[in-house]
Amino acid sequence: MKMKLFSMTDAKKEGASLQDLVRQVNEWLALHPNTRIRDILQSPNGGSWMASKLFITVWYEEVS
C-alpha cells in the first residue's frame, strides 16, 4: 500500500485555498487511473495562534 499526502497552509473553509486543494486531489486522481483508494483521512491543525493547516492523506494501491 502507498500513501499520498496533500497539504495547505492558512486553510480557509471557503475560498481559493480550499478549491486549490480539491483541484490538486482531483488532478492527481485523474493522472492515476489505475489506483484503488483504500482510505482517505483529513487532519486539520493550527488555529488562533498559529496558521491553519489542512492535510489530506490518501492510502492507495496501484492495480493493473
mmCIF file as gemmi writes it, N, C-alpha and C atoms, coordinates in Angstrom:
data_model
loop_
_atom_site.group_PDB
_atom_site.id
_atom_site.type_symbol
_atom_site.label_atom_id
_atom_site.label_alt_id
_atom_site.label_comp_id
_atom_site.label_asym_id
_atom_site.label_entity_id
_atom_site.label_seq_id
_atom_site.pdbx_PDB_ins_code
_atom_site.Cartn_x
_atom_site.Cartn_y
_atom_site.Cartn_z
_atom_site.occupancy
_atom_site.B_iso_or_equiv
_atom_site.pdbx_formal_charge
_atom_site.auth_seq_id
_atom_site.auth_asym_id
_atom_site.pdbx_PDB_model_num
ATOM 1 N N . MET Axp A 1 ? 0.84 -1.165 0 1 0 ? 1 A 1
ATOM 2 C CA . MET Axp A 1 ? 0 0 0 1 0 ? 1 A 1
ATOM 3 C C . MET Axp A 1 ? 0.891 1.236 0 1 0 ? 1 A 1
ATOM 4 N N . LYS Axp A 2 ? 0.439 2.261 -0.706 1 0 ? 2 A 1
ATOM 5 C CA . LYS Axp A 2 ? 1.179 3.514 -0.795 1 0 ? 2 A 1
ATOM 6 C C . LYS Axp A 2 ? 0.351 4.641 -0.194 1 0 ? 2 A 1
ATOM 7 N N . MET Axp A 3 ? 1.027 5.787 0.013 1 0 ? 3 A 1
ATOM 8 C CA . MET Axp A 3 ? 0.374 6.93 0.625 1 0 ? 3 A 1
ATOM 9 C C . MET Axp A 3 ? 0.741 8.184 -0.141 1 0 ? 3 A 1
ATOM 10 N N . LYS Axp A 4 ? -0.243 9.052 -0.364 1 0 ? 4 A 1
ATOM 11 C CA . LYS Axp A 4 ? -0.035 10.356 -0.987 1 0 ? 4 A 1
ATOM 12 C C . LYS Axp A 4 ? -0.567 11.403 -0.023 1 0 ? 4 A 1
ATOM 13 N N . LEU Axp A 5 ? 0.248 12.415 0.261 1 0 ? 5 A 1
ATOM 14 C CA . LEU Axp A 5 ? -0.129 13.464 1.207 1 0 ? 5 A 1
ATOM 15 C C . LEU Axp A 5 ? -0.347 14.774 0.464 1 0 ? 5 A 1
ATOM 16 N N . PHE Axp A 6 ? -1.477 15.396 0.718 1 0 ? 6 A 1
ATOM 17 C CA . PHE Axp A 6 ? -1.782 16.721 0.189 1 0 ? 6 A 1
ATOM 18 C C . PHE Axp A 6 ? -1.885 17.656 1.392 1 0 ? 6 A 1
ATOM 19 N N . SER Axp A 7 ? -1.401 18.881 1.244 1 0 ? 7 A 1
ATOM 20 C CA . SER Axp A 7 ? -1.492 19.81 2.373 1 0 ? 7 A 1
ATOM 21 C C . SER Axp A 7 ? -1.631 21.236 1.882 1 0 ? 7 A 1
ATOM 22 N N . MET Axp A 8 ? -2.128 22.08 2.778 1 0 ? 8 A 1
ATOM 23 C CA . MET Axp A 8 ? -2.185 23.513 2.52 1 0 ? 8 A 1
ATOM 24 C C . MET Axp A 8 ? -2.084 24.254 3.838 1 0 ? 8 A 1
ATOM 25 N N . THR Axp A 9 ? -1.512 25.431 3.769 1 0 ? 9 A 1
ATOM 26 C CA . THR Axp A 9 ? -1.364 26.278 4.95 1 0 ? 9 A 1
ATOM 27 C C . THR Axp A 9 ? -2.35 27.434 4.841 1 0 ? 9 A 1
ATOM 28 N N . ASP Axp A 10 ? -2.72 27.968 5.981 1 0 ? 10 A 1
ATOM 29 C CA . ASP Axp A 10 ? -3.735 29.027 6.041 1 0 ? 10 A 1
ATOM 30 C C . ASP Axp A 10 ? -5.027 28.568 5.387 1 0 ? 10 A 1
ATOM 31 N N . ALA Axp A 11 ? -5.414 27.342 5.757 1 0 ? 11 A 1
ATOM 32 C CA . ALA Axp A 11 ? -6.62 26.742 5.203 1 0 ? 11 A 1
ATOM 33 C C . ALA Axp A 11 ? -7.836 27.605 5.508 1 0 ? 11 A 1
ATOM 34 N N . LYS Axp A 12 ? -8.629 27.85 4.487 1 0 ? 12 A 1
ATOM 35 C CA . LYS Axp A 12 ? -9.876 28.577 4.653 1 0 ? 12 A 1
ATOM 36 C C . LYS Axp A 12 ? -11.006 27.614 4.332 1 0 ? 12 A 1
ATOM 37 N N . LYS Axp A 13 ? -12.072 27.7 5.072 1 0 ? 13 A 1
ATOM 38 C CA . LYS Axp A 13 ? -13.186 26.79 4.825 1 0 ? 13 A 1
ATOM 39 C C . LYS Axp A 13 ? -13.884 27.123 3.519 1 0 ? 13 A 1
ATOM 40 N N . GLU Axp A 14 ? -13.722 28.342 3.063 1 0 ? 14 A 1
ATOM 41 C CA . GLU Axp A 14 ? -14.28 28.741 1.78 1 0 ? 14 A 1
ATOM 42 C C . GLU Axp A 14 ? -13.211 29.53 1.054 1 0 ? 14 A 1
ATOM 43 N N . GLY Axp A 15 ? -13.275 29.538 -0.252 1 0 ? 15 A 1
ATOM 44 C CA . GLY Axp A 15 ? -12.35 30.366 -0.996 1 0 ? 15 A 1
ATOM 45 C C . GLY Axp A 15 ? -11.346 29.596 -1.812 1 0 ? 15 A 1
ATOM 46 N N . ALA Axp A 16 ? -10.407 30.336 -2.387 1 0 ? 16 A 1
ATOM 47 C CA . ALA Axp A 16 ? -9.452 29.797 -3.347 1 0 ? 16 A 1
ATOM 48 C C . ALA Axp A 16 ? -8.561 28.729 -2.745 1 0 ? 16 A 1
ATOM 49 N N . SER Axp A 17 ? -8.131 28.87 -1.5 1 0 ? 17 A 1
ATOM 50 C CA . SER Axp A 17 ? -7.202 27.906 -0.911 1 0 ? 17 A 1
ATOM 51 C C . SER Axp A 17 ? -7.8 26.505 -0.889 1 0 ? 17 A 1
ATOM 52 N N . LEU Axp A 18 ? -9.005 26.391 -0.42 1 0 ? 18 A 1
ATOM 53 C CA . LEU Axp A 18 ? -9.649 25.082 -0.345 1 0 ? 18 A 1
ATOM 54 C C . LEU Axp A 18 ? -9.944 24.535 -1.739 1 0 ? 18 A 1
ATOM 55 N N . GLN Axp A 19 ? -10.357 25.399 -2.644 1 0 ? 19 A 1
ATOM 56 C CA . GLN Axp A 19 ? -10.613 24.963 -4.015 1 0 ? 19 A 1
ATOM 57 C C . GLN Axp A 19 ? -9.334 24.459 -4.679 1 0 ? 19 A 1
ATOM 58 N N . ASP Axp A 20 ? -8.193 25.081 -4.37 1 0 ? 20 A 1
ATOM 59 C CA . ASP Axp A 20 ? -6.915 24.621 -4.912 1 0 ? 20 A 1
ATOM 60 C C . ASP Axp A 20 ? -6.576 23.23 -4.399 1 0 ? 20 A 1
ATOM 61 N N . LEU Axp A 21 ? -6.835 22.974 -3.137 1 0 ? 21 A 1
ATOM 62 C CA . LEU Axp A 21 ? -6.557 21.66 -2.571 1 0 ? 21 A 1
ATOM 63 C C . LEU Axp A 21 ? -7.443 20.596 -3.224 1 0 ? 21 A 1
ATOM 64 N N . VAL Axp A 22 ? -8.697 20.896 -3.407 1 0 ? 22 A 1
ATOM 65 C CA . VAL Axp A 22 ? -9.619 19.977 -4.08 1 0 ? 22 A 1
ATOM 66 C C . VAL Axp A 22 ? -9.136 19.708 -5.5 1 0 ? 22 A 1
ATOM 67 N N . ARG Axp A 23 ? -8.711 20.755 -6.195 1 0 ? 23 A 1
ATOM 68 C CA . ARG Axp A 23 ? -8.205 20.606 -7.56 1 0 ? 23 A 1
ATOM 69 C C . ARG Axp A 23 ? -6.973 19.701 -7.592 1 0 ? 23 A 1
ATOM 70 N N . GLN Axp A 24 ? -6.062 19.879 -6.635 1 0 ? 24 A 1
ATOM 71 C CA . GLN Axp A 24 ? -4.848 19.05 -6.572 1 0 ? 24 A 1
ATOM 72 C C . GLN Axp A 24 ? -5.193 17.571 -6.416 1 0 ? 24 A 1
ATOM 73 N N . VAL Axp A 25 ? -6.119 17.281 -5.513 1 0 ? 25 A 1
ATOM 74 C CA . VAL Axp A 25 ? -6.511 15.886 -5.284 1 0 ? 25 A 1
ATOM 75 C C . VAL Axp A 25 ? -7.157 15.311 -6.54 1 0 ? 25 A 1
ATOM 76 N N . ASN Axp A 26 ? -8.072 16.046 -7.149 1 0 ? 26 A 1
ATOM 77 C CA . ASN Axp A 26 ? -8.751 15.555 -8.345 1 0 ? 26 A 1
ATOM 78 C C . ASN Axp A 26 ? -7.801 15.377 -9.521 1 0 ? 26 A 1
ATOM 79 N N . GLU Axp A 27 ? -6.836 16.287 -9.679 1 0 ? 27 A 1
ATOM 80 C CA . GLU Axp A 27 ? -5.847 16.15 -10.753 1 0 ? 27 A 1
ATOM 81 C C . GLU Axp A 27 ? -4.981 14.911 -10.533 1 0 ? 27 A 1
ATOM 82 N N . TRP Axp A 28 ? -4.57 14.679 -9.299 1 0 ? 28 A 1
ATOM 83 C CA . TRP Axp A 28 ? -3.753 13.51 -9 1 0 ? 28 A 1
ATOM 84 C C . TRP Axp A 28 ? -4.531 12.232 -9.308 1 0 ? 28 A 1
ATOM 85 N N . LEU Axp A 29 ? -5.784 12.188 -8.898 1 0 ? 29 A 1
ATOM 86 C CA . LEU Axp A 29 ? -6.612 11.009 -9.177 1 0 ? 29 A 1
ATOM 87 C C . LEU Axp A 29 ? -6.776 10.795 -10.682 1 0 ? 29 A 1
ATOM 88 N N . ALA Axp A 30 ? -6.968 11.871 -11.441 1 0 ? 30 A 1
ATOM 89 C CA . ALA Axp A 30 ? -7.125 11.759 -12.892 1 0 ? 30 A 1
ATOM 90 C C . ALA Axp A 30 ? -5.855 11.237 -13.561 1 0 ? 30 A 1
ATOM 91 N N . LEU Axp A 31 ? -4.694 11.592 -13.014 1 0 ? 31 A 1
ATOM 92 C CA . LEU Axp A 31 ? -3.418 11.144 -13.573 1 0 ? 31 A 1
ATOM 93 C C . LEU Axp A 31 ? -3.062 9.716 -13.169 1 0 ? 31 A 1
ATOM 94 N N . HIS Axp A 32 ? -3.809 9.149 -12.23 1 0 ? 32 A 1
ATOM 95 C CA . HIS Axp A 32 ? -3.54 7.795 -11.737 1 0 ? 32 A 1
ATOM 96 C C . HIS Axp A 32 ? -4.809 6.946 -11.824 1 0 ? 32 A 1
ATOM 97 N N . PRO Axp A 33 ? -5.234 6.628 -13.064 1 0 ? 33 A 1
ATOM 98 C CA . PRO Axp A 33 ? -6.499 5.894 -13.218 1 0 ? 33 A 1
ATOM 99 C C . PRO Axp A 33 ? -6.451 4.462 -12.693 1 0 ? 33 A 1
ATOM 100 N N . ASN Axp A 34 ? -5.27 3.895 -12.566 1 0 ? 34 A 1
ATOM 101 C CA . ASN Axp A 34 ? -5.135 2.52 -12.066 1 0 ? 34 A 1
ATOM 102 C C . ASN Axp A 34 ? -4.892 2.501 -10.57 1 0 ? 34 A 1
ATOM 103 N N . THR Axp A 35 ? -5.617 3.332 -9.87 1 0 ? 35 A 1
ATOM 104 C CA . THR Axp A 35 ? -5.446 3.476 -8.434 1 0 ? 35 A 1
ATOM 105 C C . THR Axp A 35 ? -6.705 3.019 -7.713 1 0 ? 35 A 1
ATOM 106 N N . ARG Axp A 36 ? -6.519 2.173 -6.727 1 0 ? 36 A 1
ATOM 107 C CA . ARG Axp A 36 ? -7.622 1.747 -5.87 1 0 ? 36 A 1
ATOM 108 C C . ARG Axp A 36 ? -7.442 2.442 -4.525 1 0 ? 36 A 1
ATOM 109 N N . ILE Axp A 37 ? -8.366 3.322 -4.194 1 0 ? 37 A 1
ATOM 110 C CA . ILE Axp A 37 ? -8.302 4.065 -2.93 1 0 ? 37 A 1
ATOM 111 C C . ILE Axp A 37 ? -8.701 3.127 -1.801 1 0 ? 37 A 1
ATOM 112 N N . ARG Axp A 38 ? -7.868 3.06 -0.765 1 0 ? 38 A 1
ATOM 113 C CA . ARG Axp A 38 ? -8.14 2.219 0.397 1 0 ? 38 A 1
ATOM 114 C C . ARG Axp A 38 ? -8.669 3.033 1.573 1 0 ? 38 A 1
ATOM 115 N N . ASP Axp A 39 ? -8.193 4.262 1.714 1 0 ? 39 A 1
ATOM 116 C CA . ASP Axp A 39 ? -8.644 5.106 2.823 1 0 ? 39 A 1
ATOM 117 C C . ASP Axp A 39 ? -8.252 6.547 2.537 1 0 ? 39 A 1
ATOM 118 N N . ILE Axp A 40 ? -9.035 7.48 3.048 1 0 ? 40 A 1
ATOM 119 C CA . ILE Axp A 40 ? -8.733 8.907 2.949 1 0 ? 40 A 1
ATOM 120 C C . ILE Axp A 40 ? -8.942 9.499 4.335 1 0 ? 40 A 1
ATOM 121 N N . LEU Axp A 41 ? -7.926 10.2 4.816 1 0 ? 41 A 1
ATOM 122 C CA . LEU Axp A 41 ? -8.003 10.831 6.135 1 0 ? 41 A 1
ATOM 123 C C . LEU Axp A 41 ? -7.756 12.329 6.007 1 0 ? 41 A 1
ATOM 124 N N . GLN Axp A 42 ? -8.435 13.092 6.825 1 0 ? 42 A 1
ATOM 125 C CA . GLN Axp A 42 ? -8.263 14.542 6.864 1 0 ? 42 A 1
ATOM 126 C C . GLN Axp A 42 ? -7.799 14.923 8.258 1 0 ? 42 A 1
ATOM 127 N N . SER Axp A 43 ? -6.826 15.818 8.328 1 0 ? 43 A 1
ATOM 128 C CA . SER Axp A 43 ? -6.293 16.225 9.62 1 0 ? 43 A 1
ATOM 129 C C . SER Axp A 43 ? -6.014 17.726 9.626 1 0 ? 43 A 1
ATOM 130 N N . PRO Axp A 44 ? -6.867 18.514 10.261 1 0 ? 44 A 1
ATOM 131 C CA . PRO Axp A 44 ? -6.6 19.952 10.39 1 0 ? 44 A 1
ATOM 132 C C . PRO Axp A 44 ? -5.838 20.239 11.68 1 0 ? 44 A 1
ATOM 133 N N . ASN Axp A 45 ? -5.051 21.303 11.678 1 0 ? 45 A 1
ATOM 134 C CA . ASN Axp A 45 ? -4.443 21.771 12.925 1 0 ? 45 A 1
ATOM 135 C C . ASN Axp A 45 ? -4.169 23.259 12.821 1 0 ? 45 A 1
ATOM 136 N N . GLY Axp A 46 ? -3.661 23.838 13.89 1 0 ? 46 A 1
ATOM 137 C CA . GLY Axp A 46 ? -3.447 25.282 13.932 1 0 ? 46 A 1
ATOM 138 C C . GLY Axp A 46 ? -4.685 25.963 14.48 1 0 ? 46 A 1
ATOM 139 N N . GLY Axp A 47 ? -4.753 27.238 14.284 1 0 ? 47 A 1
ATOM 140 C CA . GLY Axp A 47 ? -5.924 27.946 14.761 1 0 ? 47 A 1
ATOM 141 C C . GLY Axp A 47 ? -5.606 29.373 15.134 1 0 ? 47 A 1
ATOM 142 N N . SER Axp A 48 ? -6.075 29.798 16.292 1 0 ? 48 A 1
ATOM 143 C CA . SER Axp A 48 ? -5.979 31.197 16.691 1 0 ? 48 A 1
ATOM 144 C C . SER Axp A 48 ? -4.546 31.719 16.739 1 0 ? 48 A 1
ATOM 145 N N . TRP Axp A 49 ? -3.639 30.94 17.273 1 0 ? 49 A 1
ATOM 146 C CA . TRP Axp A 49 ? -2.268 31.418 17.472 1 0 ? 49 A 1
ATOM 147 C C . TRP Axp A 49 ? -1.318 31.001 16.364 1 0 ? 49 A 1
ATOM 148 N N . MET Axp A 50 ? -1.68 30.008 15.61 1 0 ? 50 A 1
ATOM 149 C CA . MET Axp A 50 ? -0.822 29.503 14.537 1 0 ? 50 A 1
ATOM 150 C C . MET Axp A 50 ? -1.605 29.475 13.231 1 0 ? 50 A 1
ATOM 151 N N . ALA Axp A 51 ? -0.878 29.472 12.121 1 0 ? 51 A 1
ATOM 152 C CA . ALA Axp A 51 ? -1.536 29.376 10.819 1 0 ? 51 A 1
ATOM 153 C C . ALA Axp A 51 ? -2.291 28.052 10.723 1 0 ? 51 A 1
ATOM 154 N N . SER Axp A 52 ? -3.455 28.102 10.136 1 0 ? 52 A 1
ATOM 155 C CA . SER Axp A 52 ? -4.235 26.885 9.926 1 0 ? 52 A 1
ATOM 156 C C . SER Axp A 52 ? -3.558 26.013 8.889 1 0 ? 52 A 1
ATOM 157 N N . LYS Axp A 53 ? -3.63 24.713 9.099 1 0 ? 53 A 1
ATOM 158 C CA . LYS Axp A 53 ? -3.08 23.745 8.148 1 0 ? 53 A 1
ATOM 159 C C . LYS Axp A 53 ? -4.099 22.635 7.967 1 0 ? 53 A 1
ATOM 160 N N . LEU Axp A 54 ? -4.136 22.111 6.764 1 0 ? 54 A 1
ATOM 161 C CA . LEU Axp A 54 ? -5.029 21.002 6.47 1 0 ? 54 A 1
ATOM 162 C C . LEU Axp A 54 ? -4.236 19.957 5.702 1 0 ? 54 A 1
ATOM 163 N N . PHE Axp A 55 ? -4.335 18.716 6.145 1 0 ? 55 A 1
ATOM 164 C CA . PHE Axp A 55 ? -3.657 17.599 5.496 1 0 ? 55 A 1
ATOM 165 C C . PHE Axp A 55 ? -4.703 16.59 5.053 1 0 ? 55 A 1
ATOM 166 N N . ILE Axp A 56 ? -4.551 16.106 3.842 1 0 ? 56 A 1
ATOM 167 C CA . ILE Axp A 56 ? -5.384 15.015 3.338 1 0 ? 56 A 1
ATOM 168 C C . ILE Axp A 56 ? -4.434 13.89 2.951 1 0 ? 56 A 1
ATOM 169 N N . THR Axp A 57 ? -4.64 12.732 3.54 1 0 ? 57 A 1
ATOM 170 C CA . THR Axp A 57 ? -3.799 11.568 3.263 1 0 ? 57 A 1
ATOM 171 C C . THR Axp A 57 ? -4.636 10.543 2.503 1 0 ? 57 A 1
ATOM 172 N N . VAL Axp A 58 ? -4.122 10.112 1.356 1 0 ? 58 A 1
ATOM 173 C CA . VAL Axp A 58 ? -4.803 9.108 0.545 1 0 ? 58 A 1
ATOM 174 C C . VAL Axp A 58 ? -3.953 7.838 0.581 1 0 ? 58 A 1
ATOM 175 N N . TRP Axp A 59 ? -4.525 6.766 1.09 1 0 ? 59 A 1
ATOM 176 C CA . TRP Axp A 59 ? -3.877 5.449 1.103 1 0 ? 59 A 1
ATOM 177 C C . TRP Axp A 59 ? -4.419 4.69 -0.092 1 0 ? 59 A 1
ATOM 178 N N . TYR Axp A 60 ? -3.521 4.156 -0.93 1 0 ? 60 A 1
ATOM 179 C CA . TYR Axp A 60 ? -3.961 3.55 -2.169 1 0 ? 60 A 1
ATOM 180 C C . TYR Axp A 60 ? -3.071 2.4 -2.603 1 0 ? 60 A 1
ATOM 181 N N . GLU Axp A 61 ? -3.56 1.665 -3.596 1 0 ? 61 A 1
ATOM 182 C CA . GLU Axp A 61 ? -2.802 0.602 -4.251 1 0 ? 61 A 1
ATOM 183 C C . GLU Axp A 61 ? -2.89 0.825 -5.749 1 0 ? 61 A 1
ATOM 184 N N . GLU Axp A 62 ? -1.817 0.525 -6.436 1 0 ? 62 A 1
ATOM 185 C CA . GLU Axp A 62 ? -1.836 0.581 -7.891 1 0 ? 62 A 1
ATOM 186 C C . GLU Axp A 62 ? -2.287 -0.779 -8.408 1 0 ? 62 A 1
ATOM 187 N N . VAL Axp A 63 ? -3.278 -0.774 -9.289 1 0 ? 63 A 1
ATOM 188 C CA . VAL Axp A 63 ? -3.806 -2.013 -9.846 1 0 ? 63 A 1
ATOM 189 C C . VAL Axp A 63 ? -3.571 -2.026 -11.359 1 0 ? 63 A 1
ATOM 190 N N . SER Axp A 64 ? -3.531 -3.214 -11.921 1 0 ? 64 A 1
ATOM 191 C CA . SER Axp A 64 ? -3.301 -3.332 -13.365 1 0 ? 64 A 1
ATOM 192 C C . SER Axp A 64 ? -4.599 -3.468 -14.114 1 0 ? 64 A 1
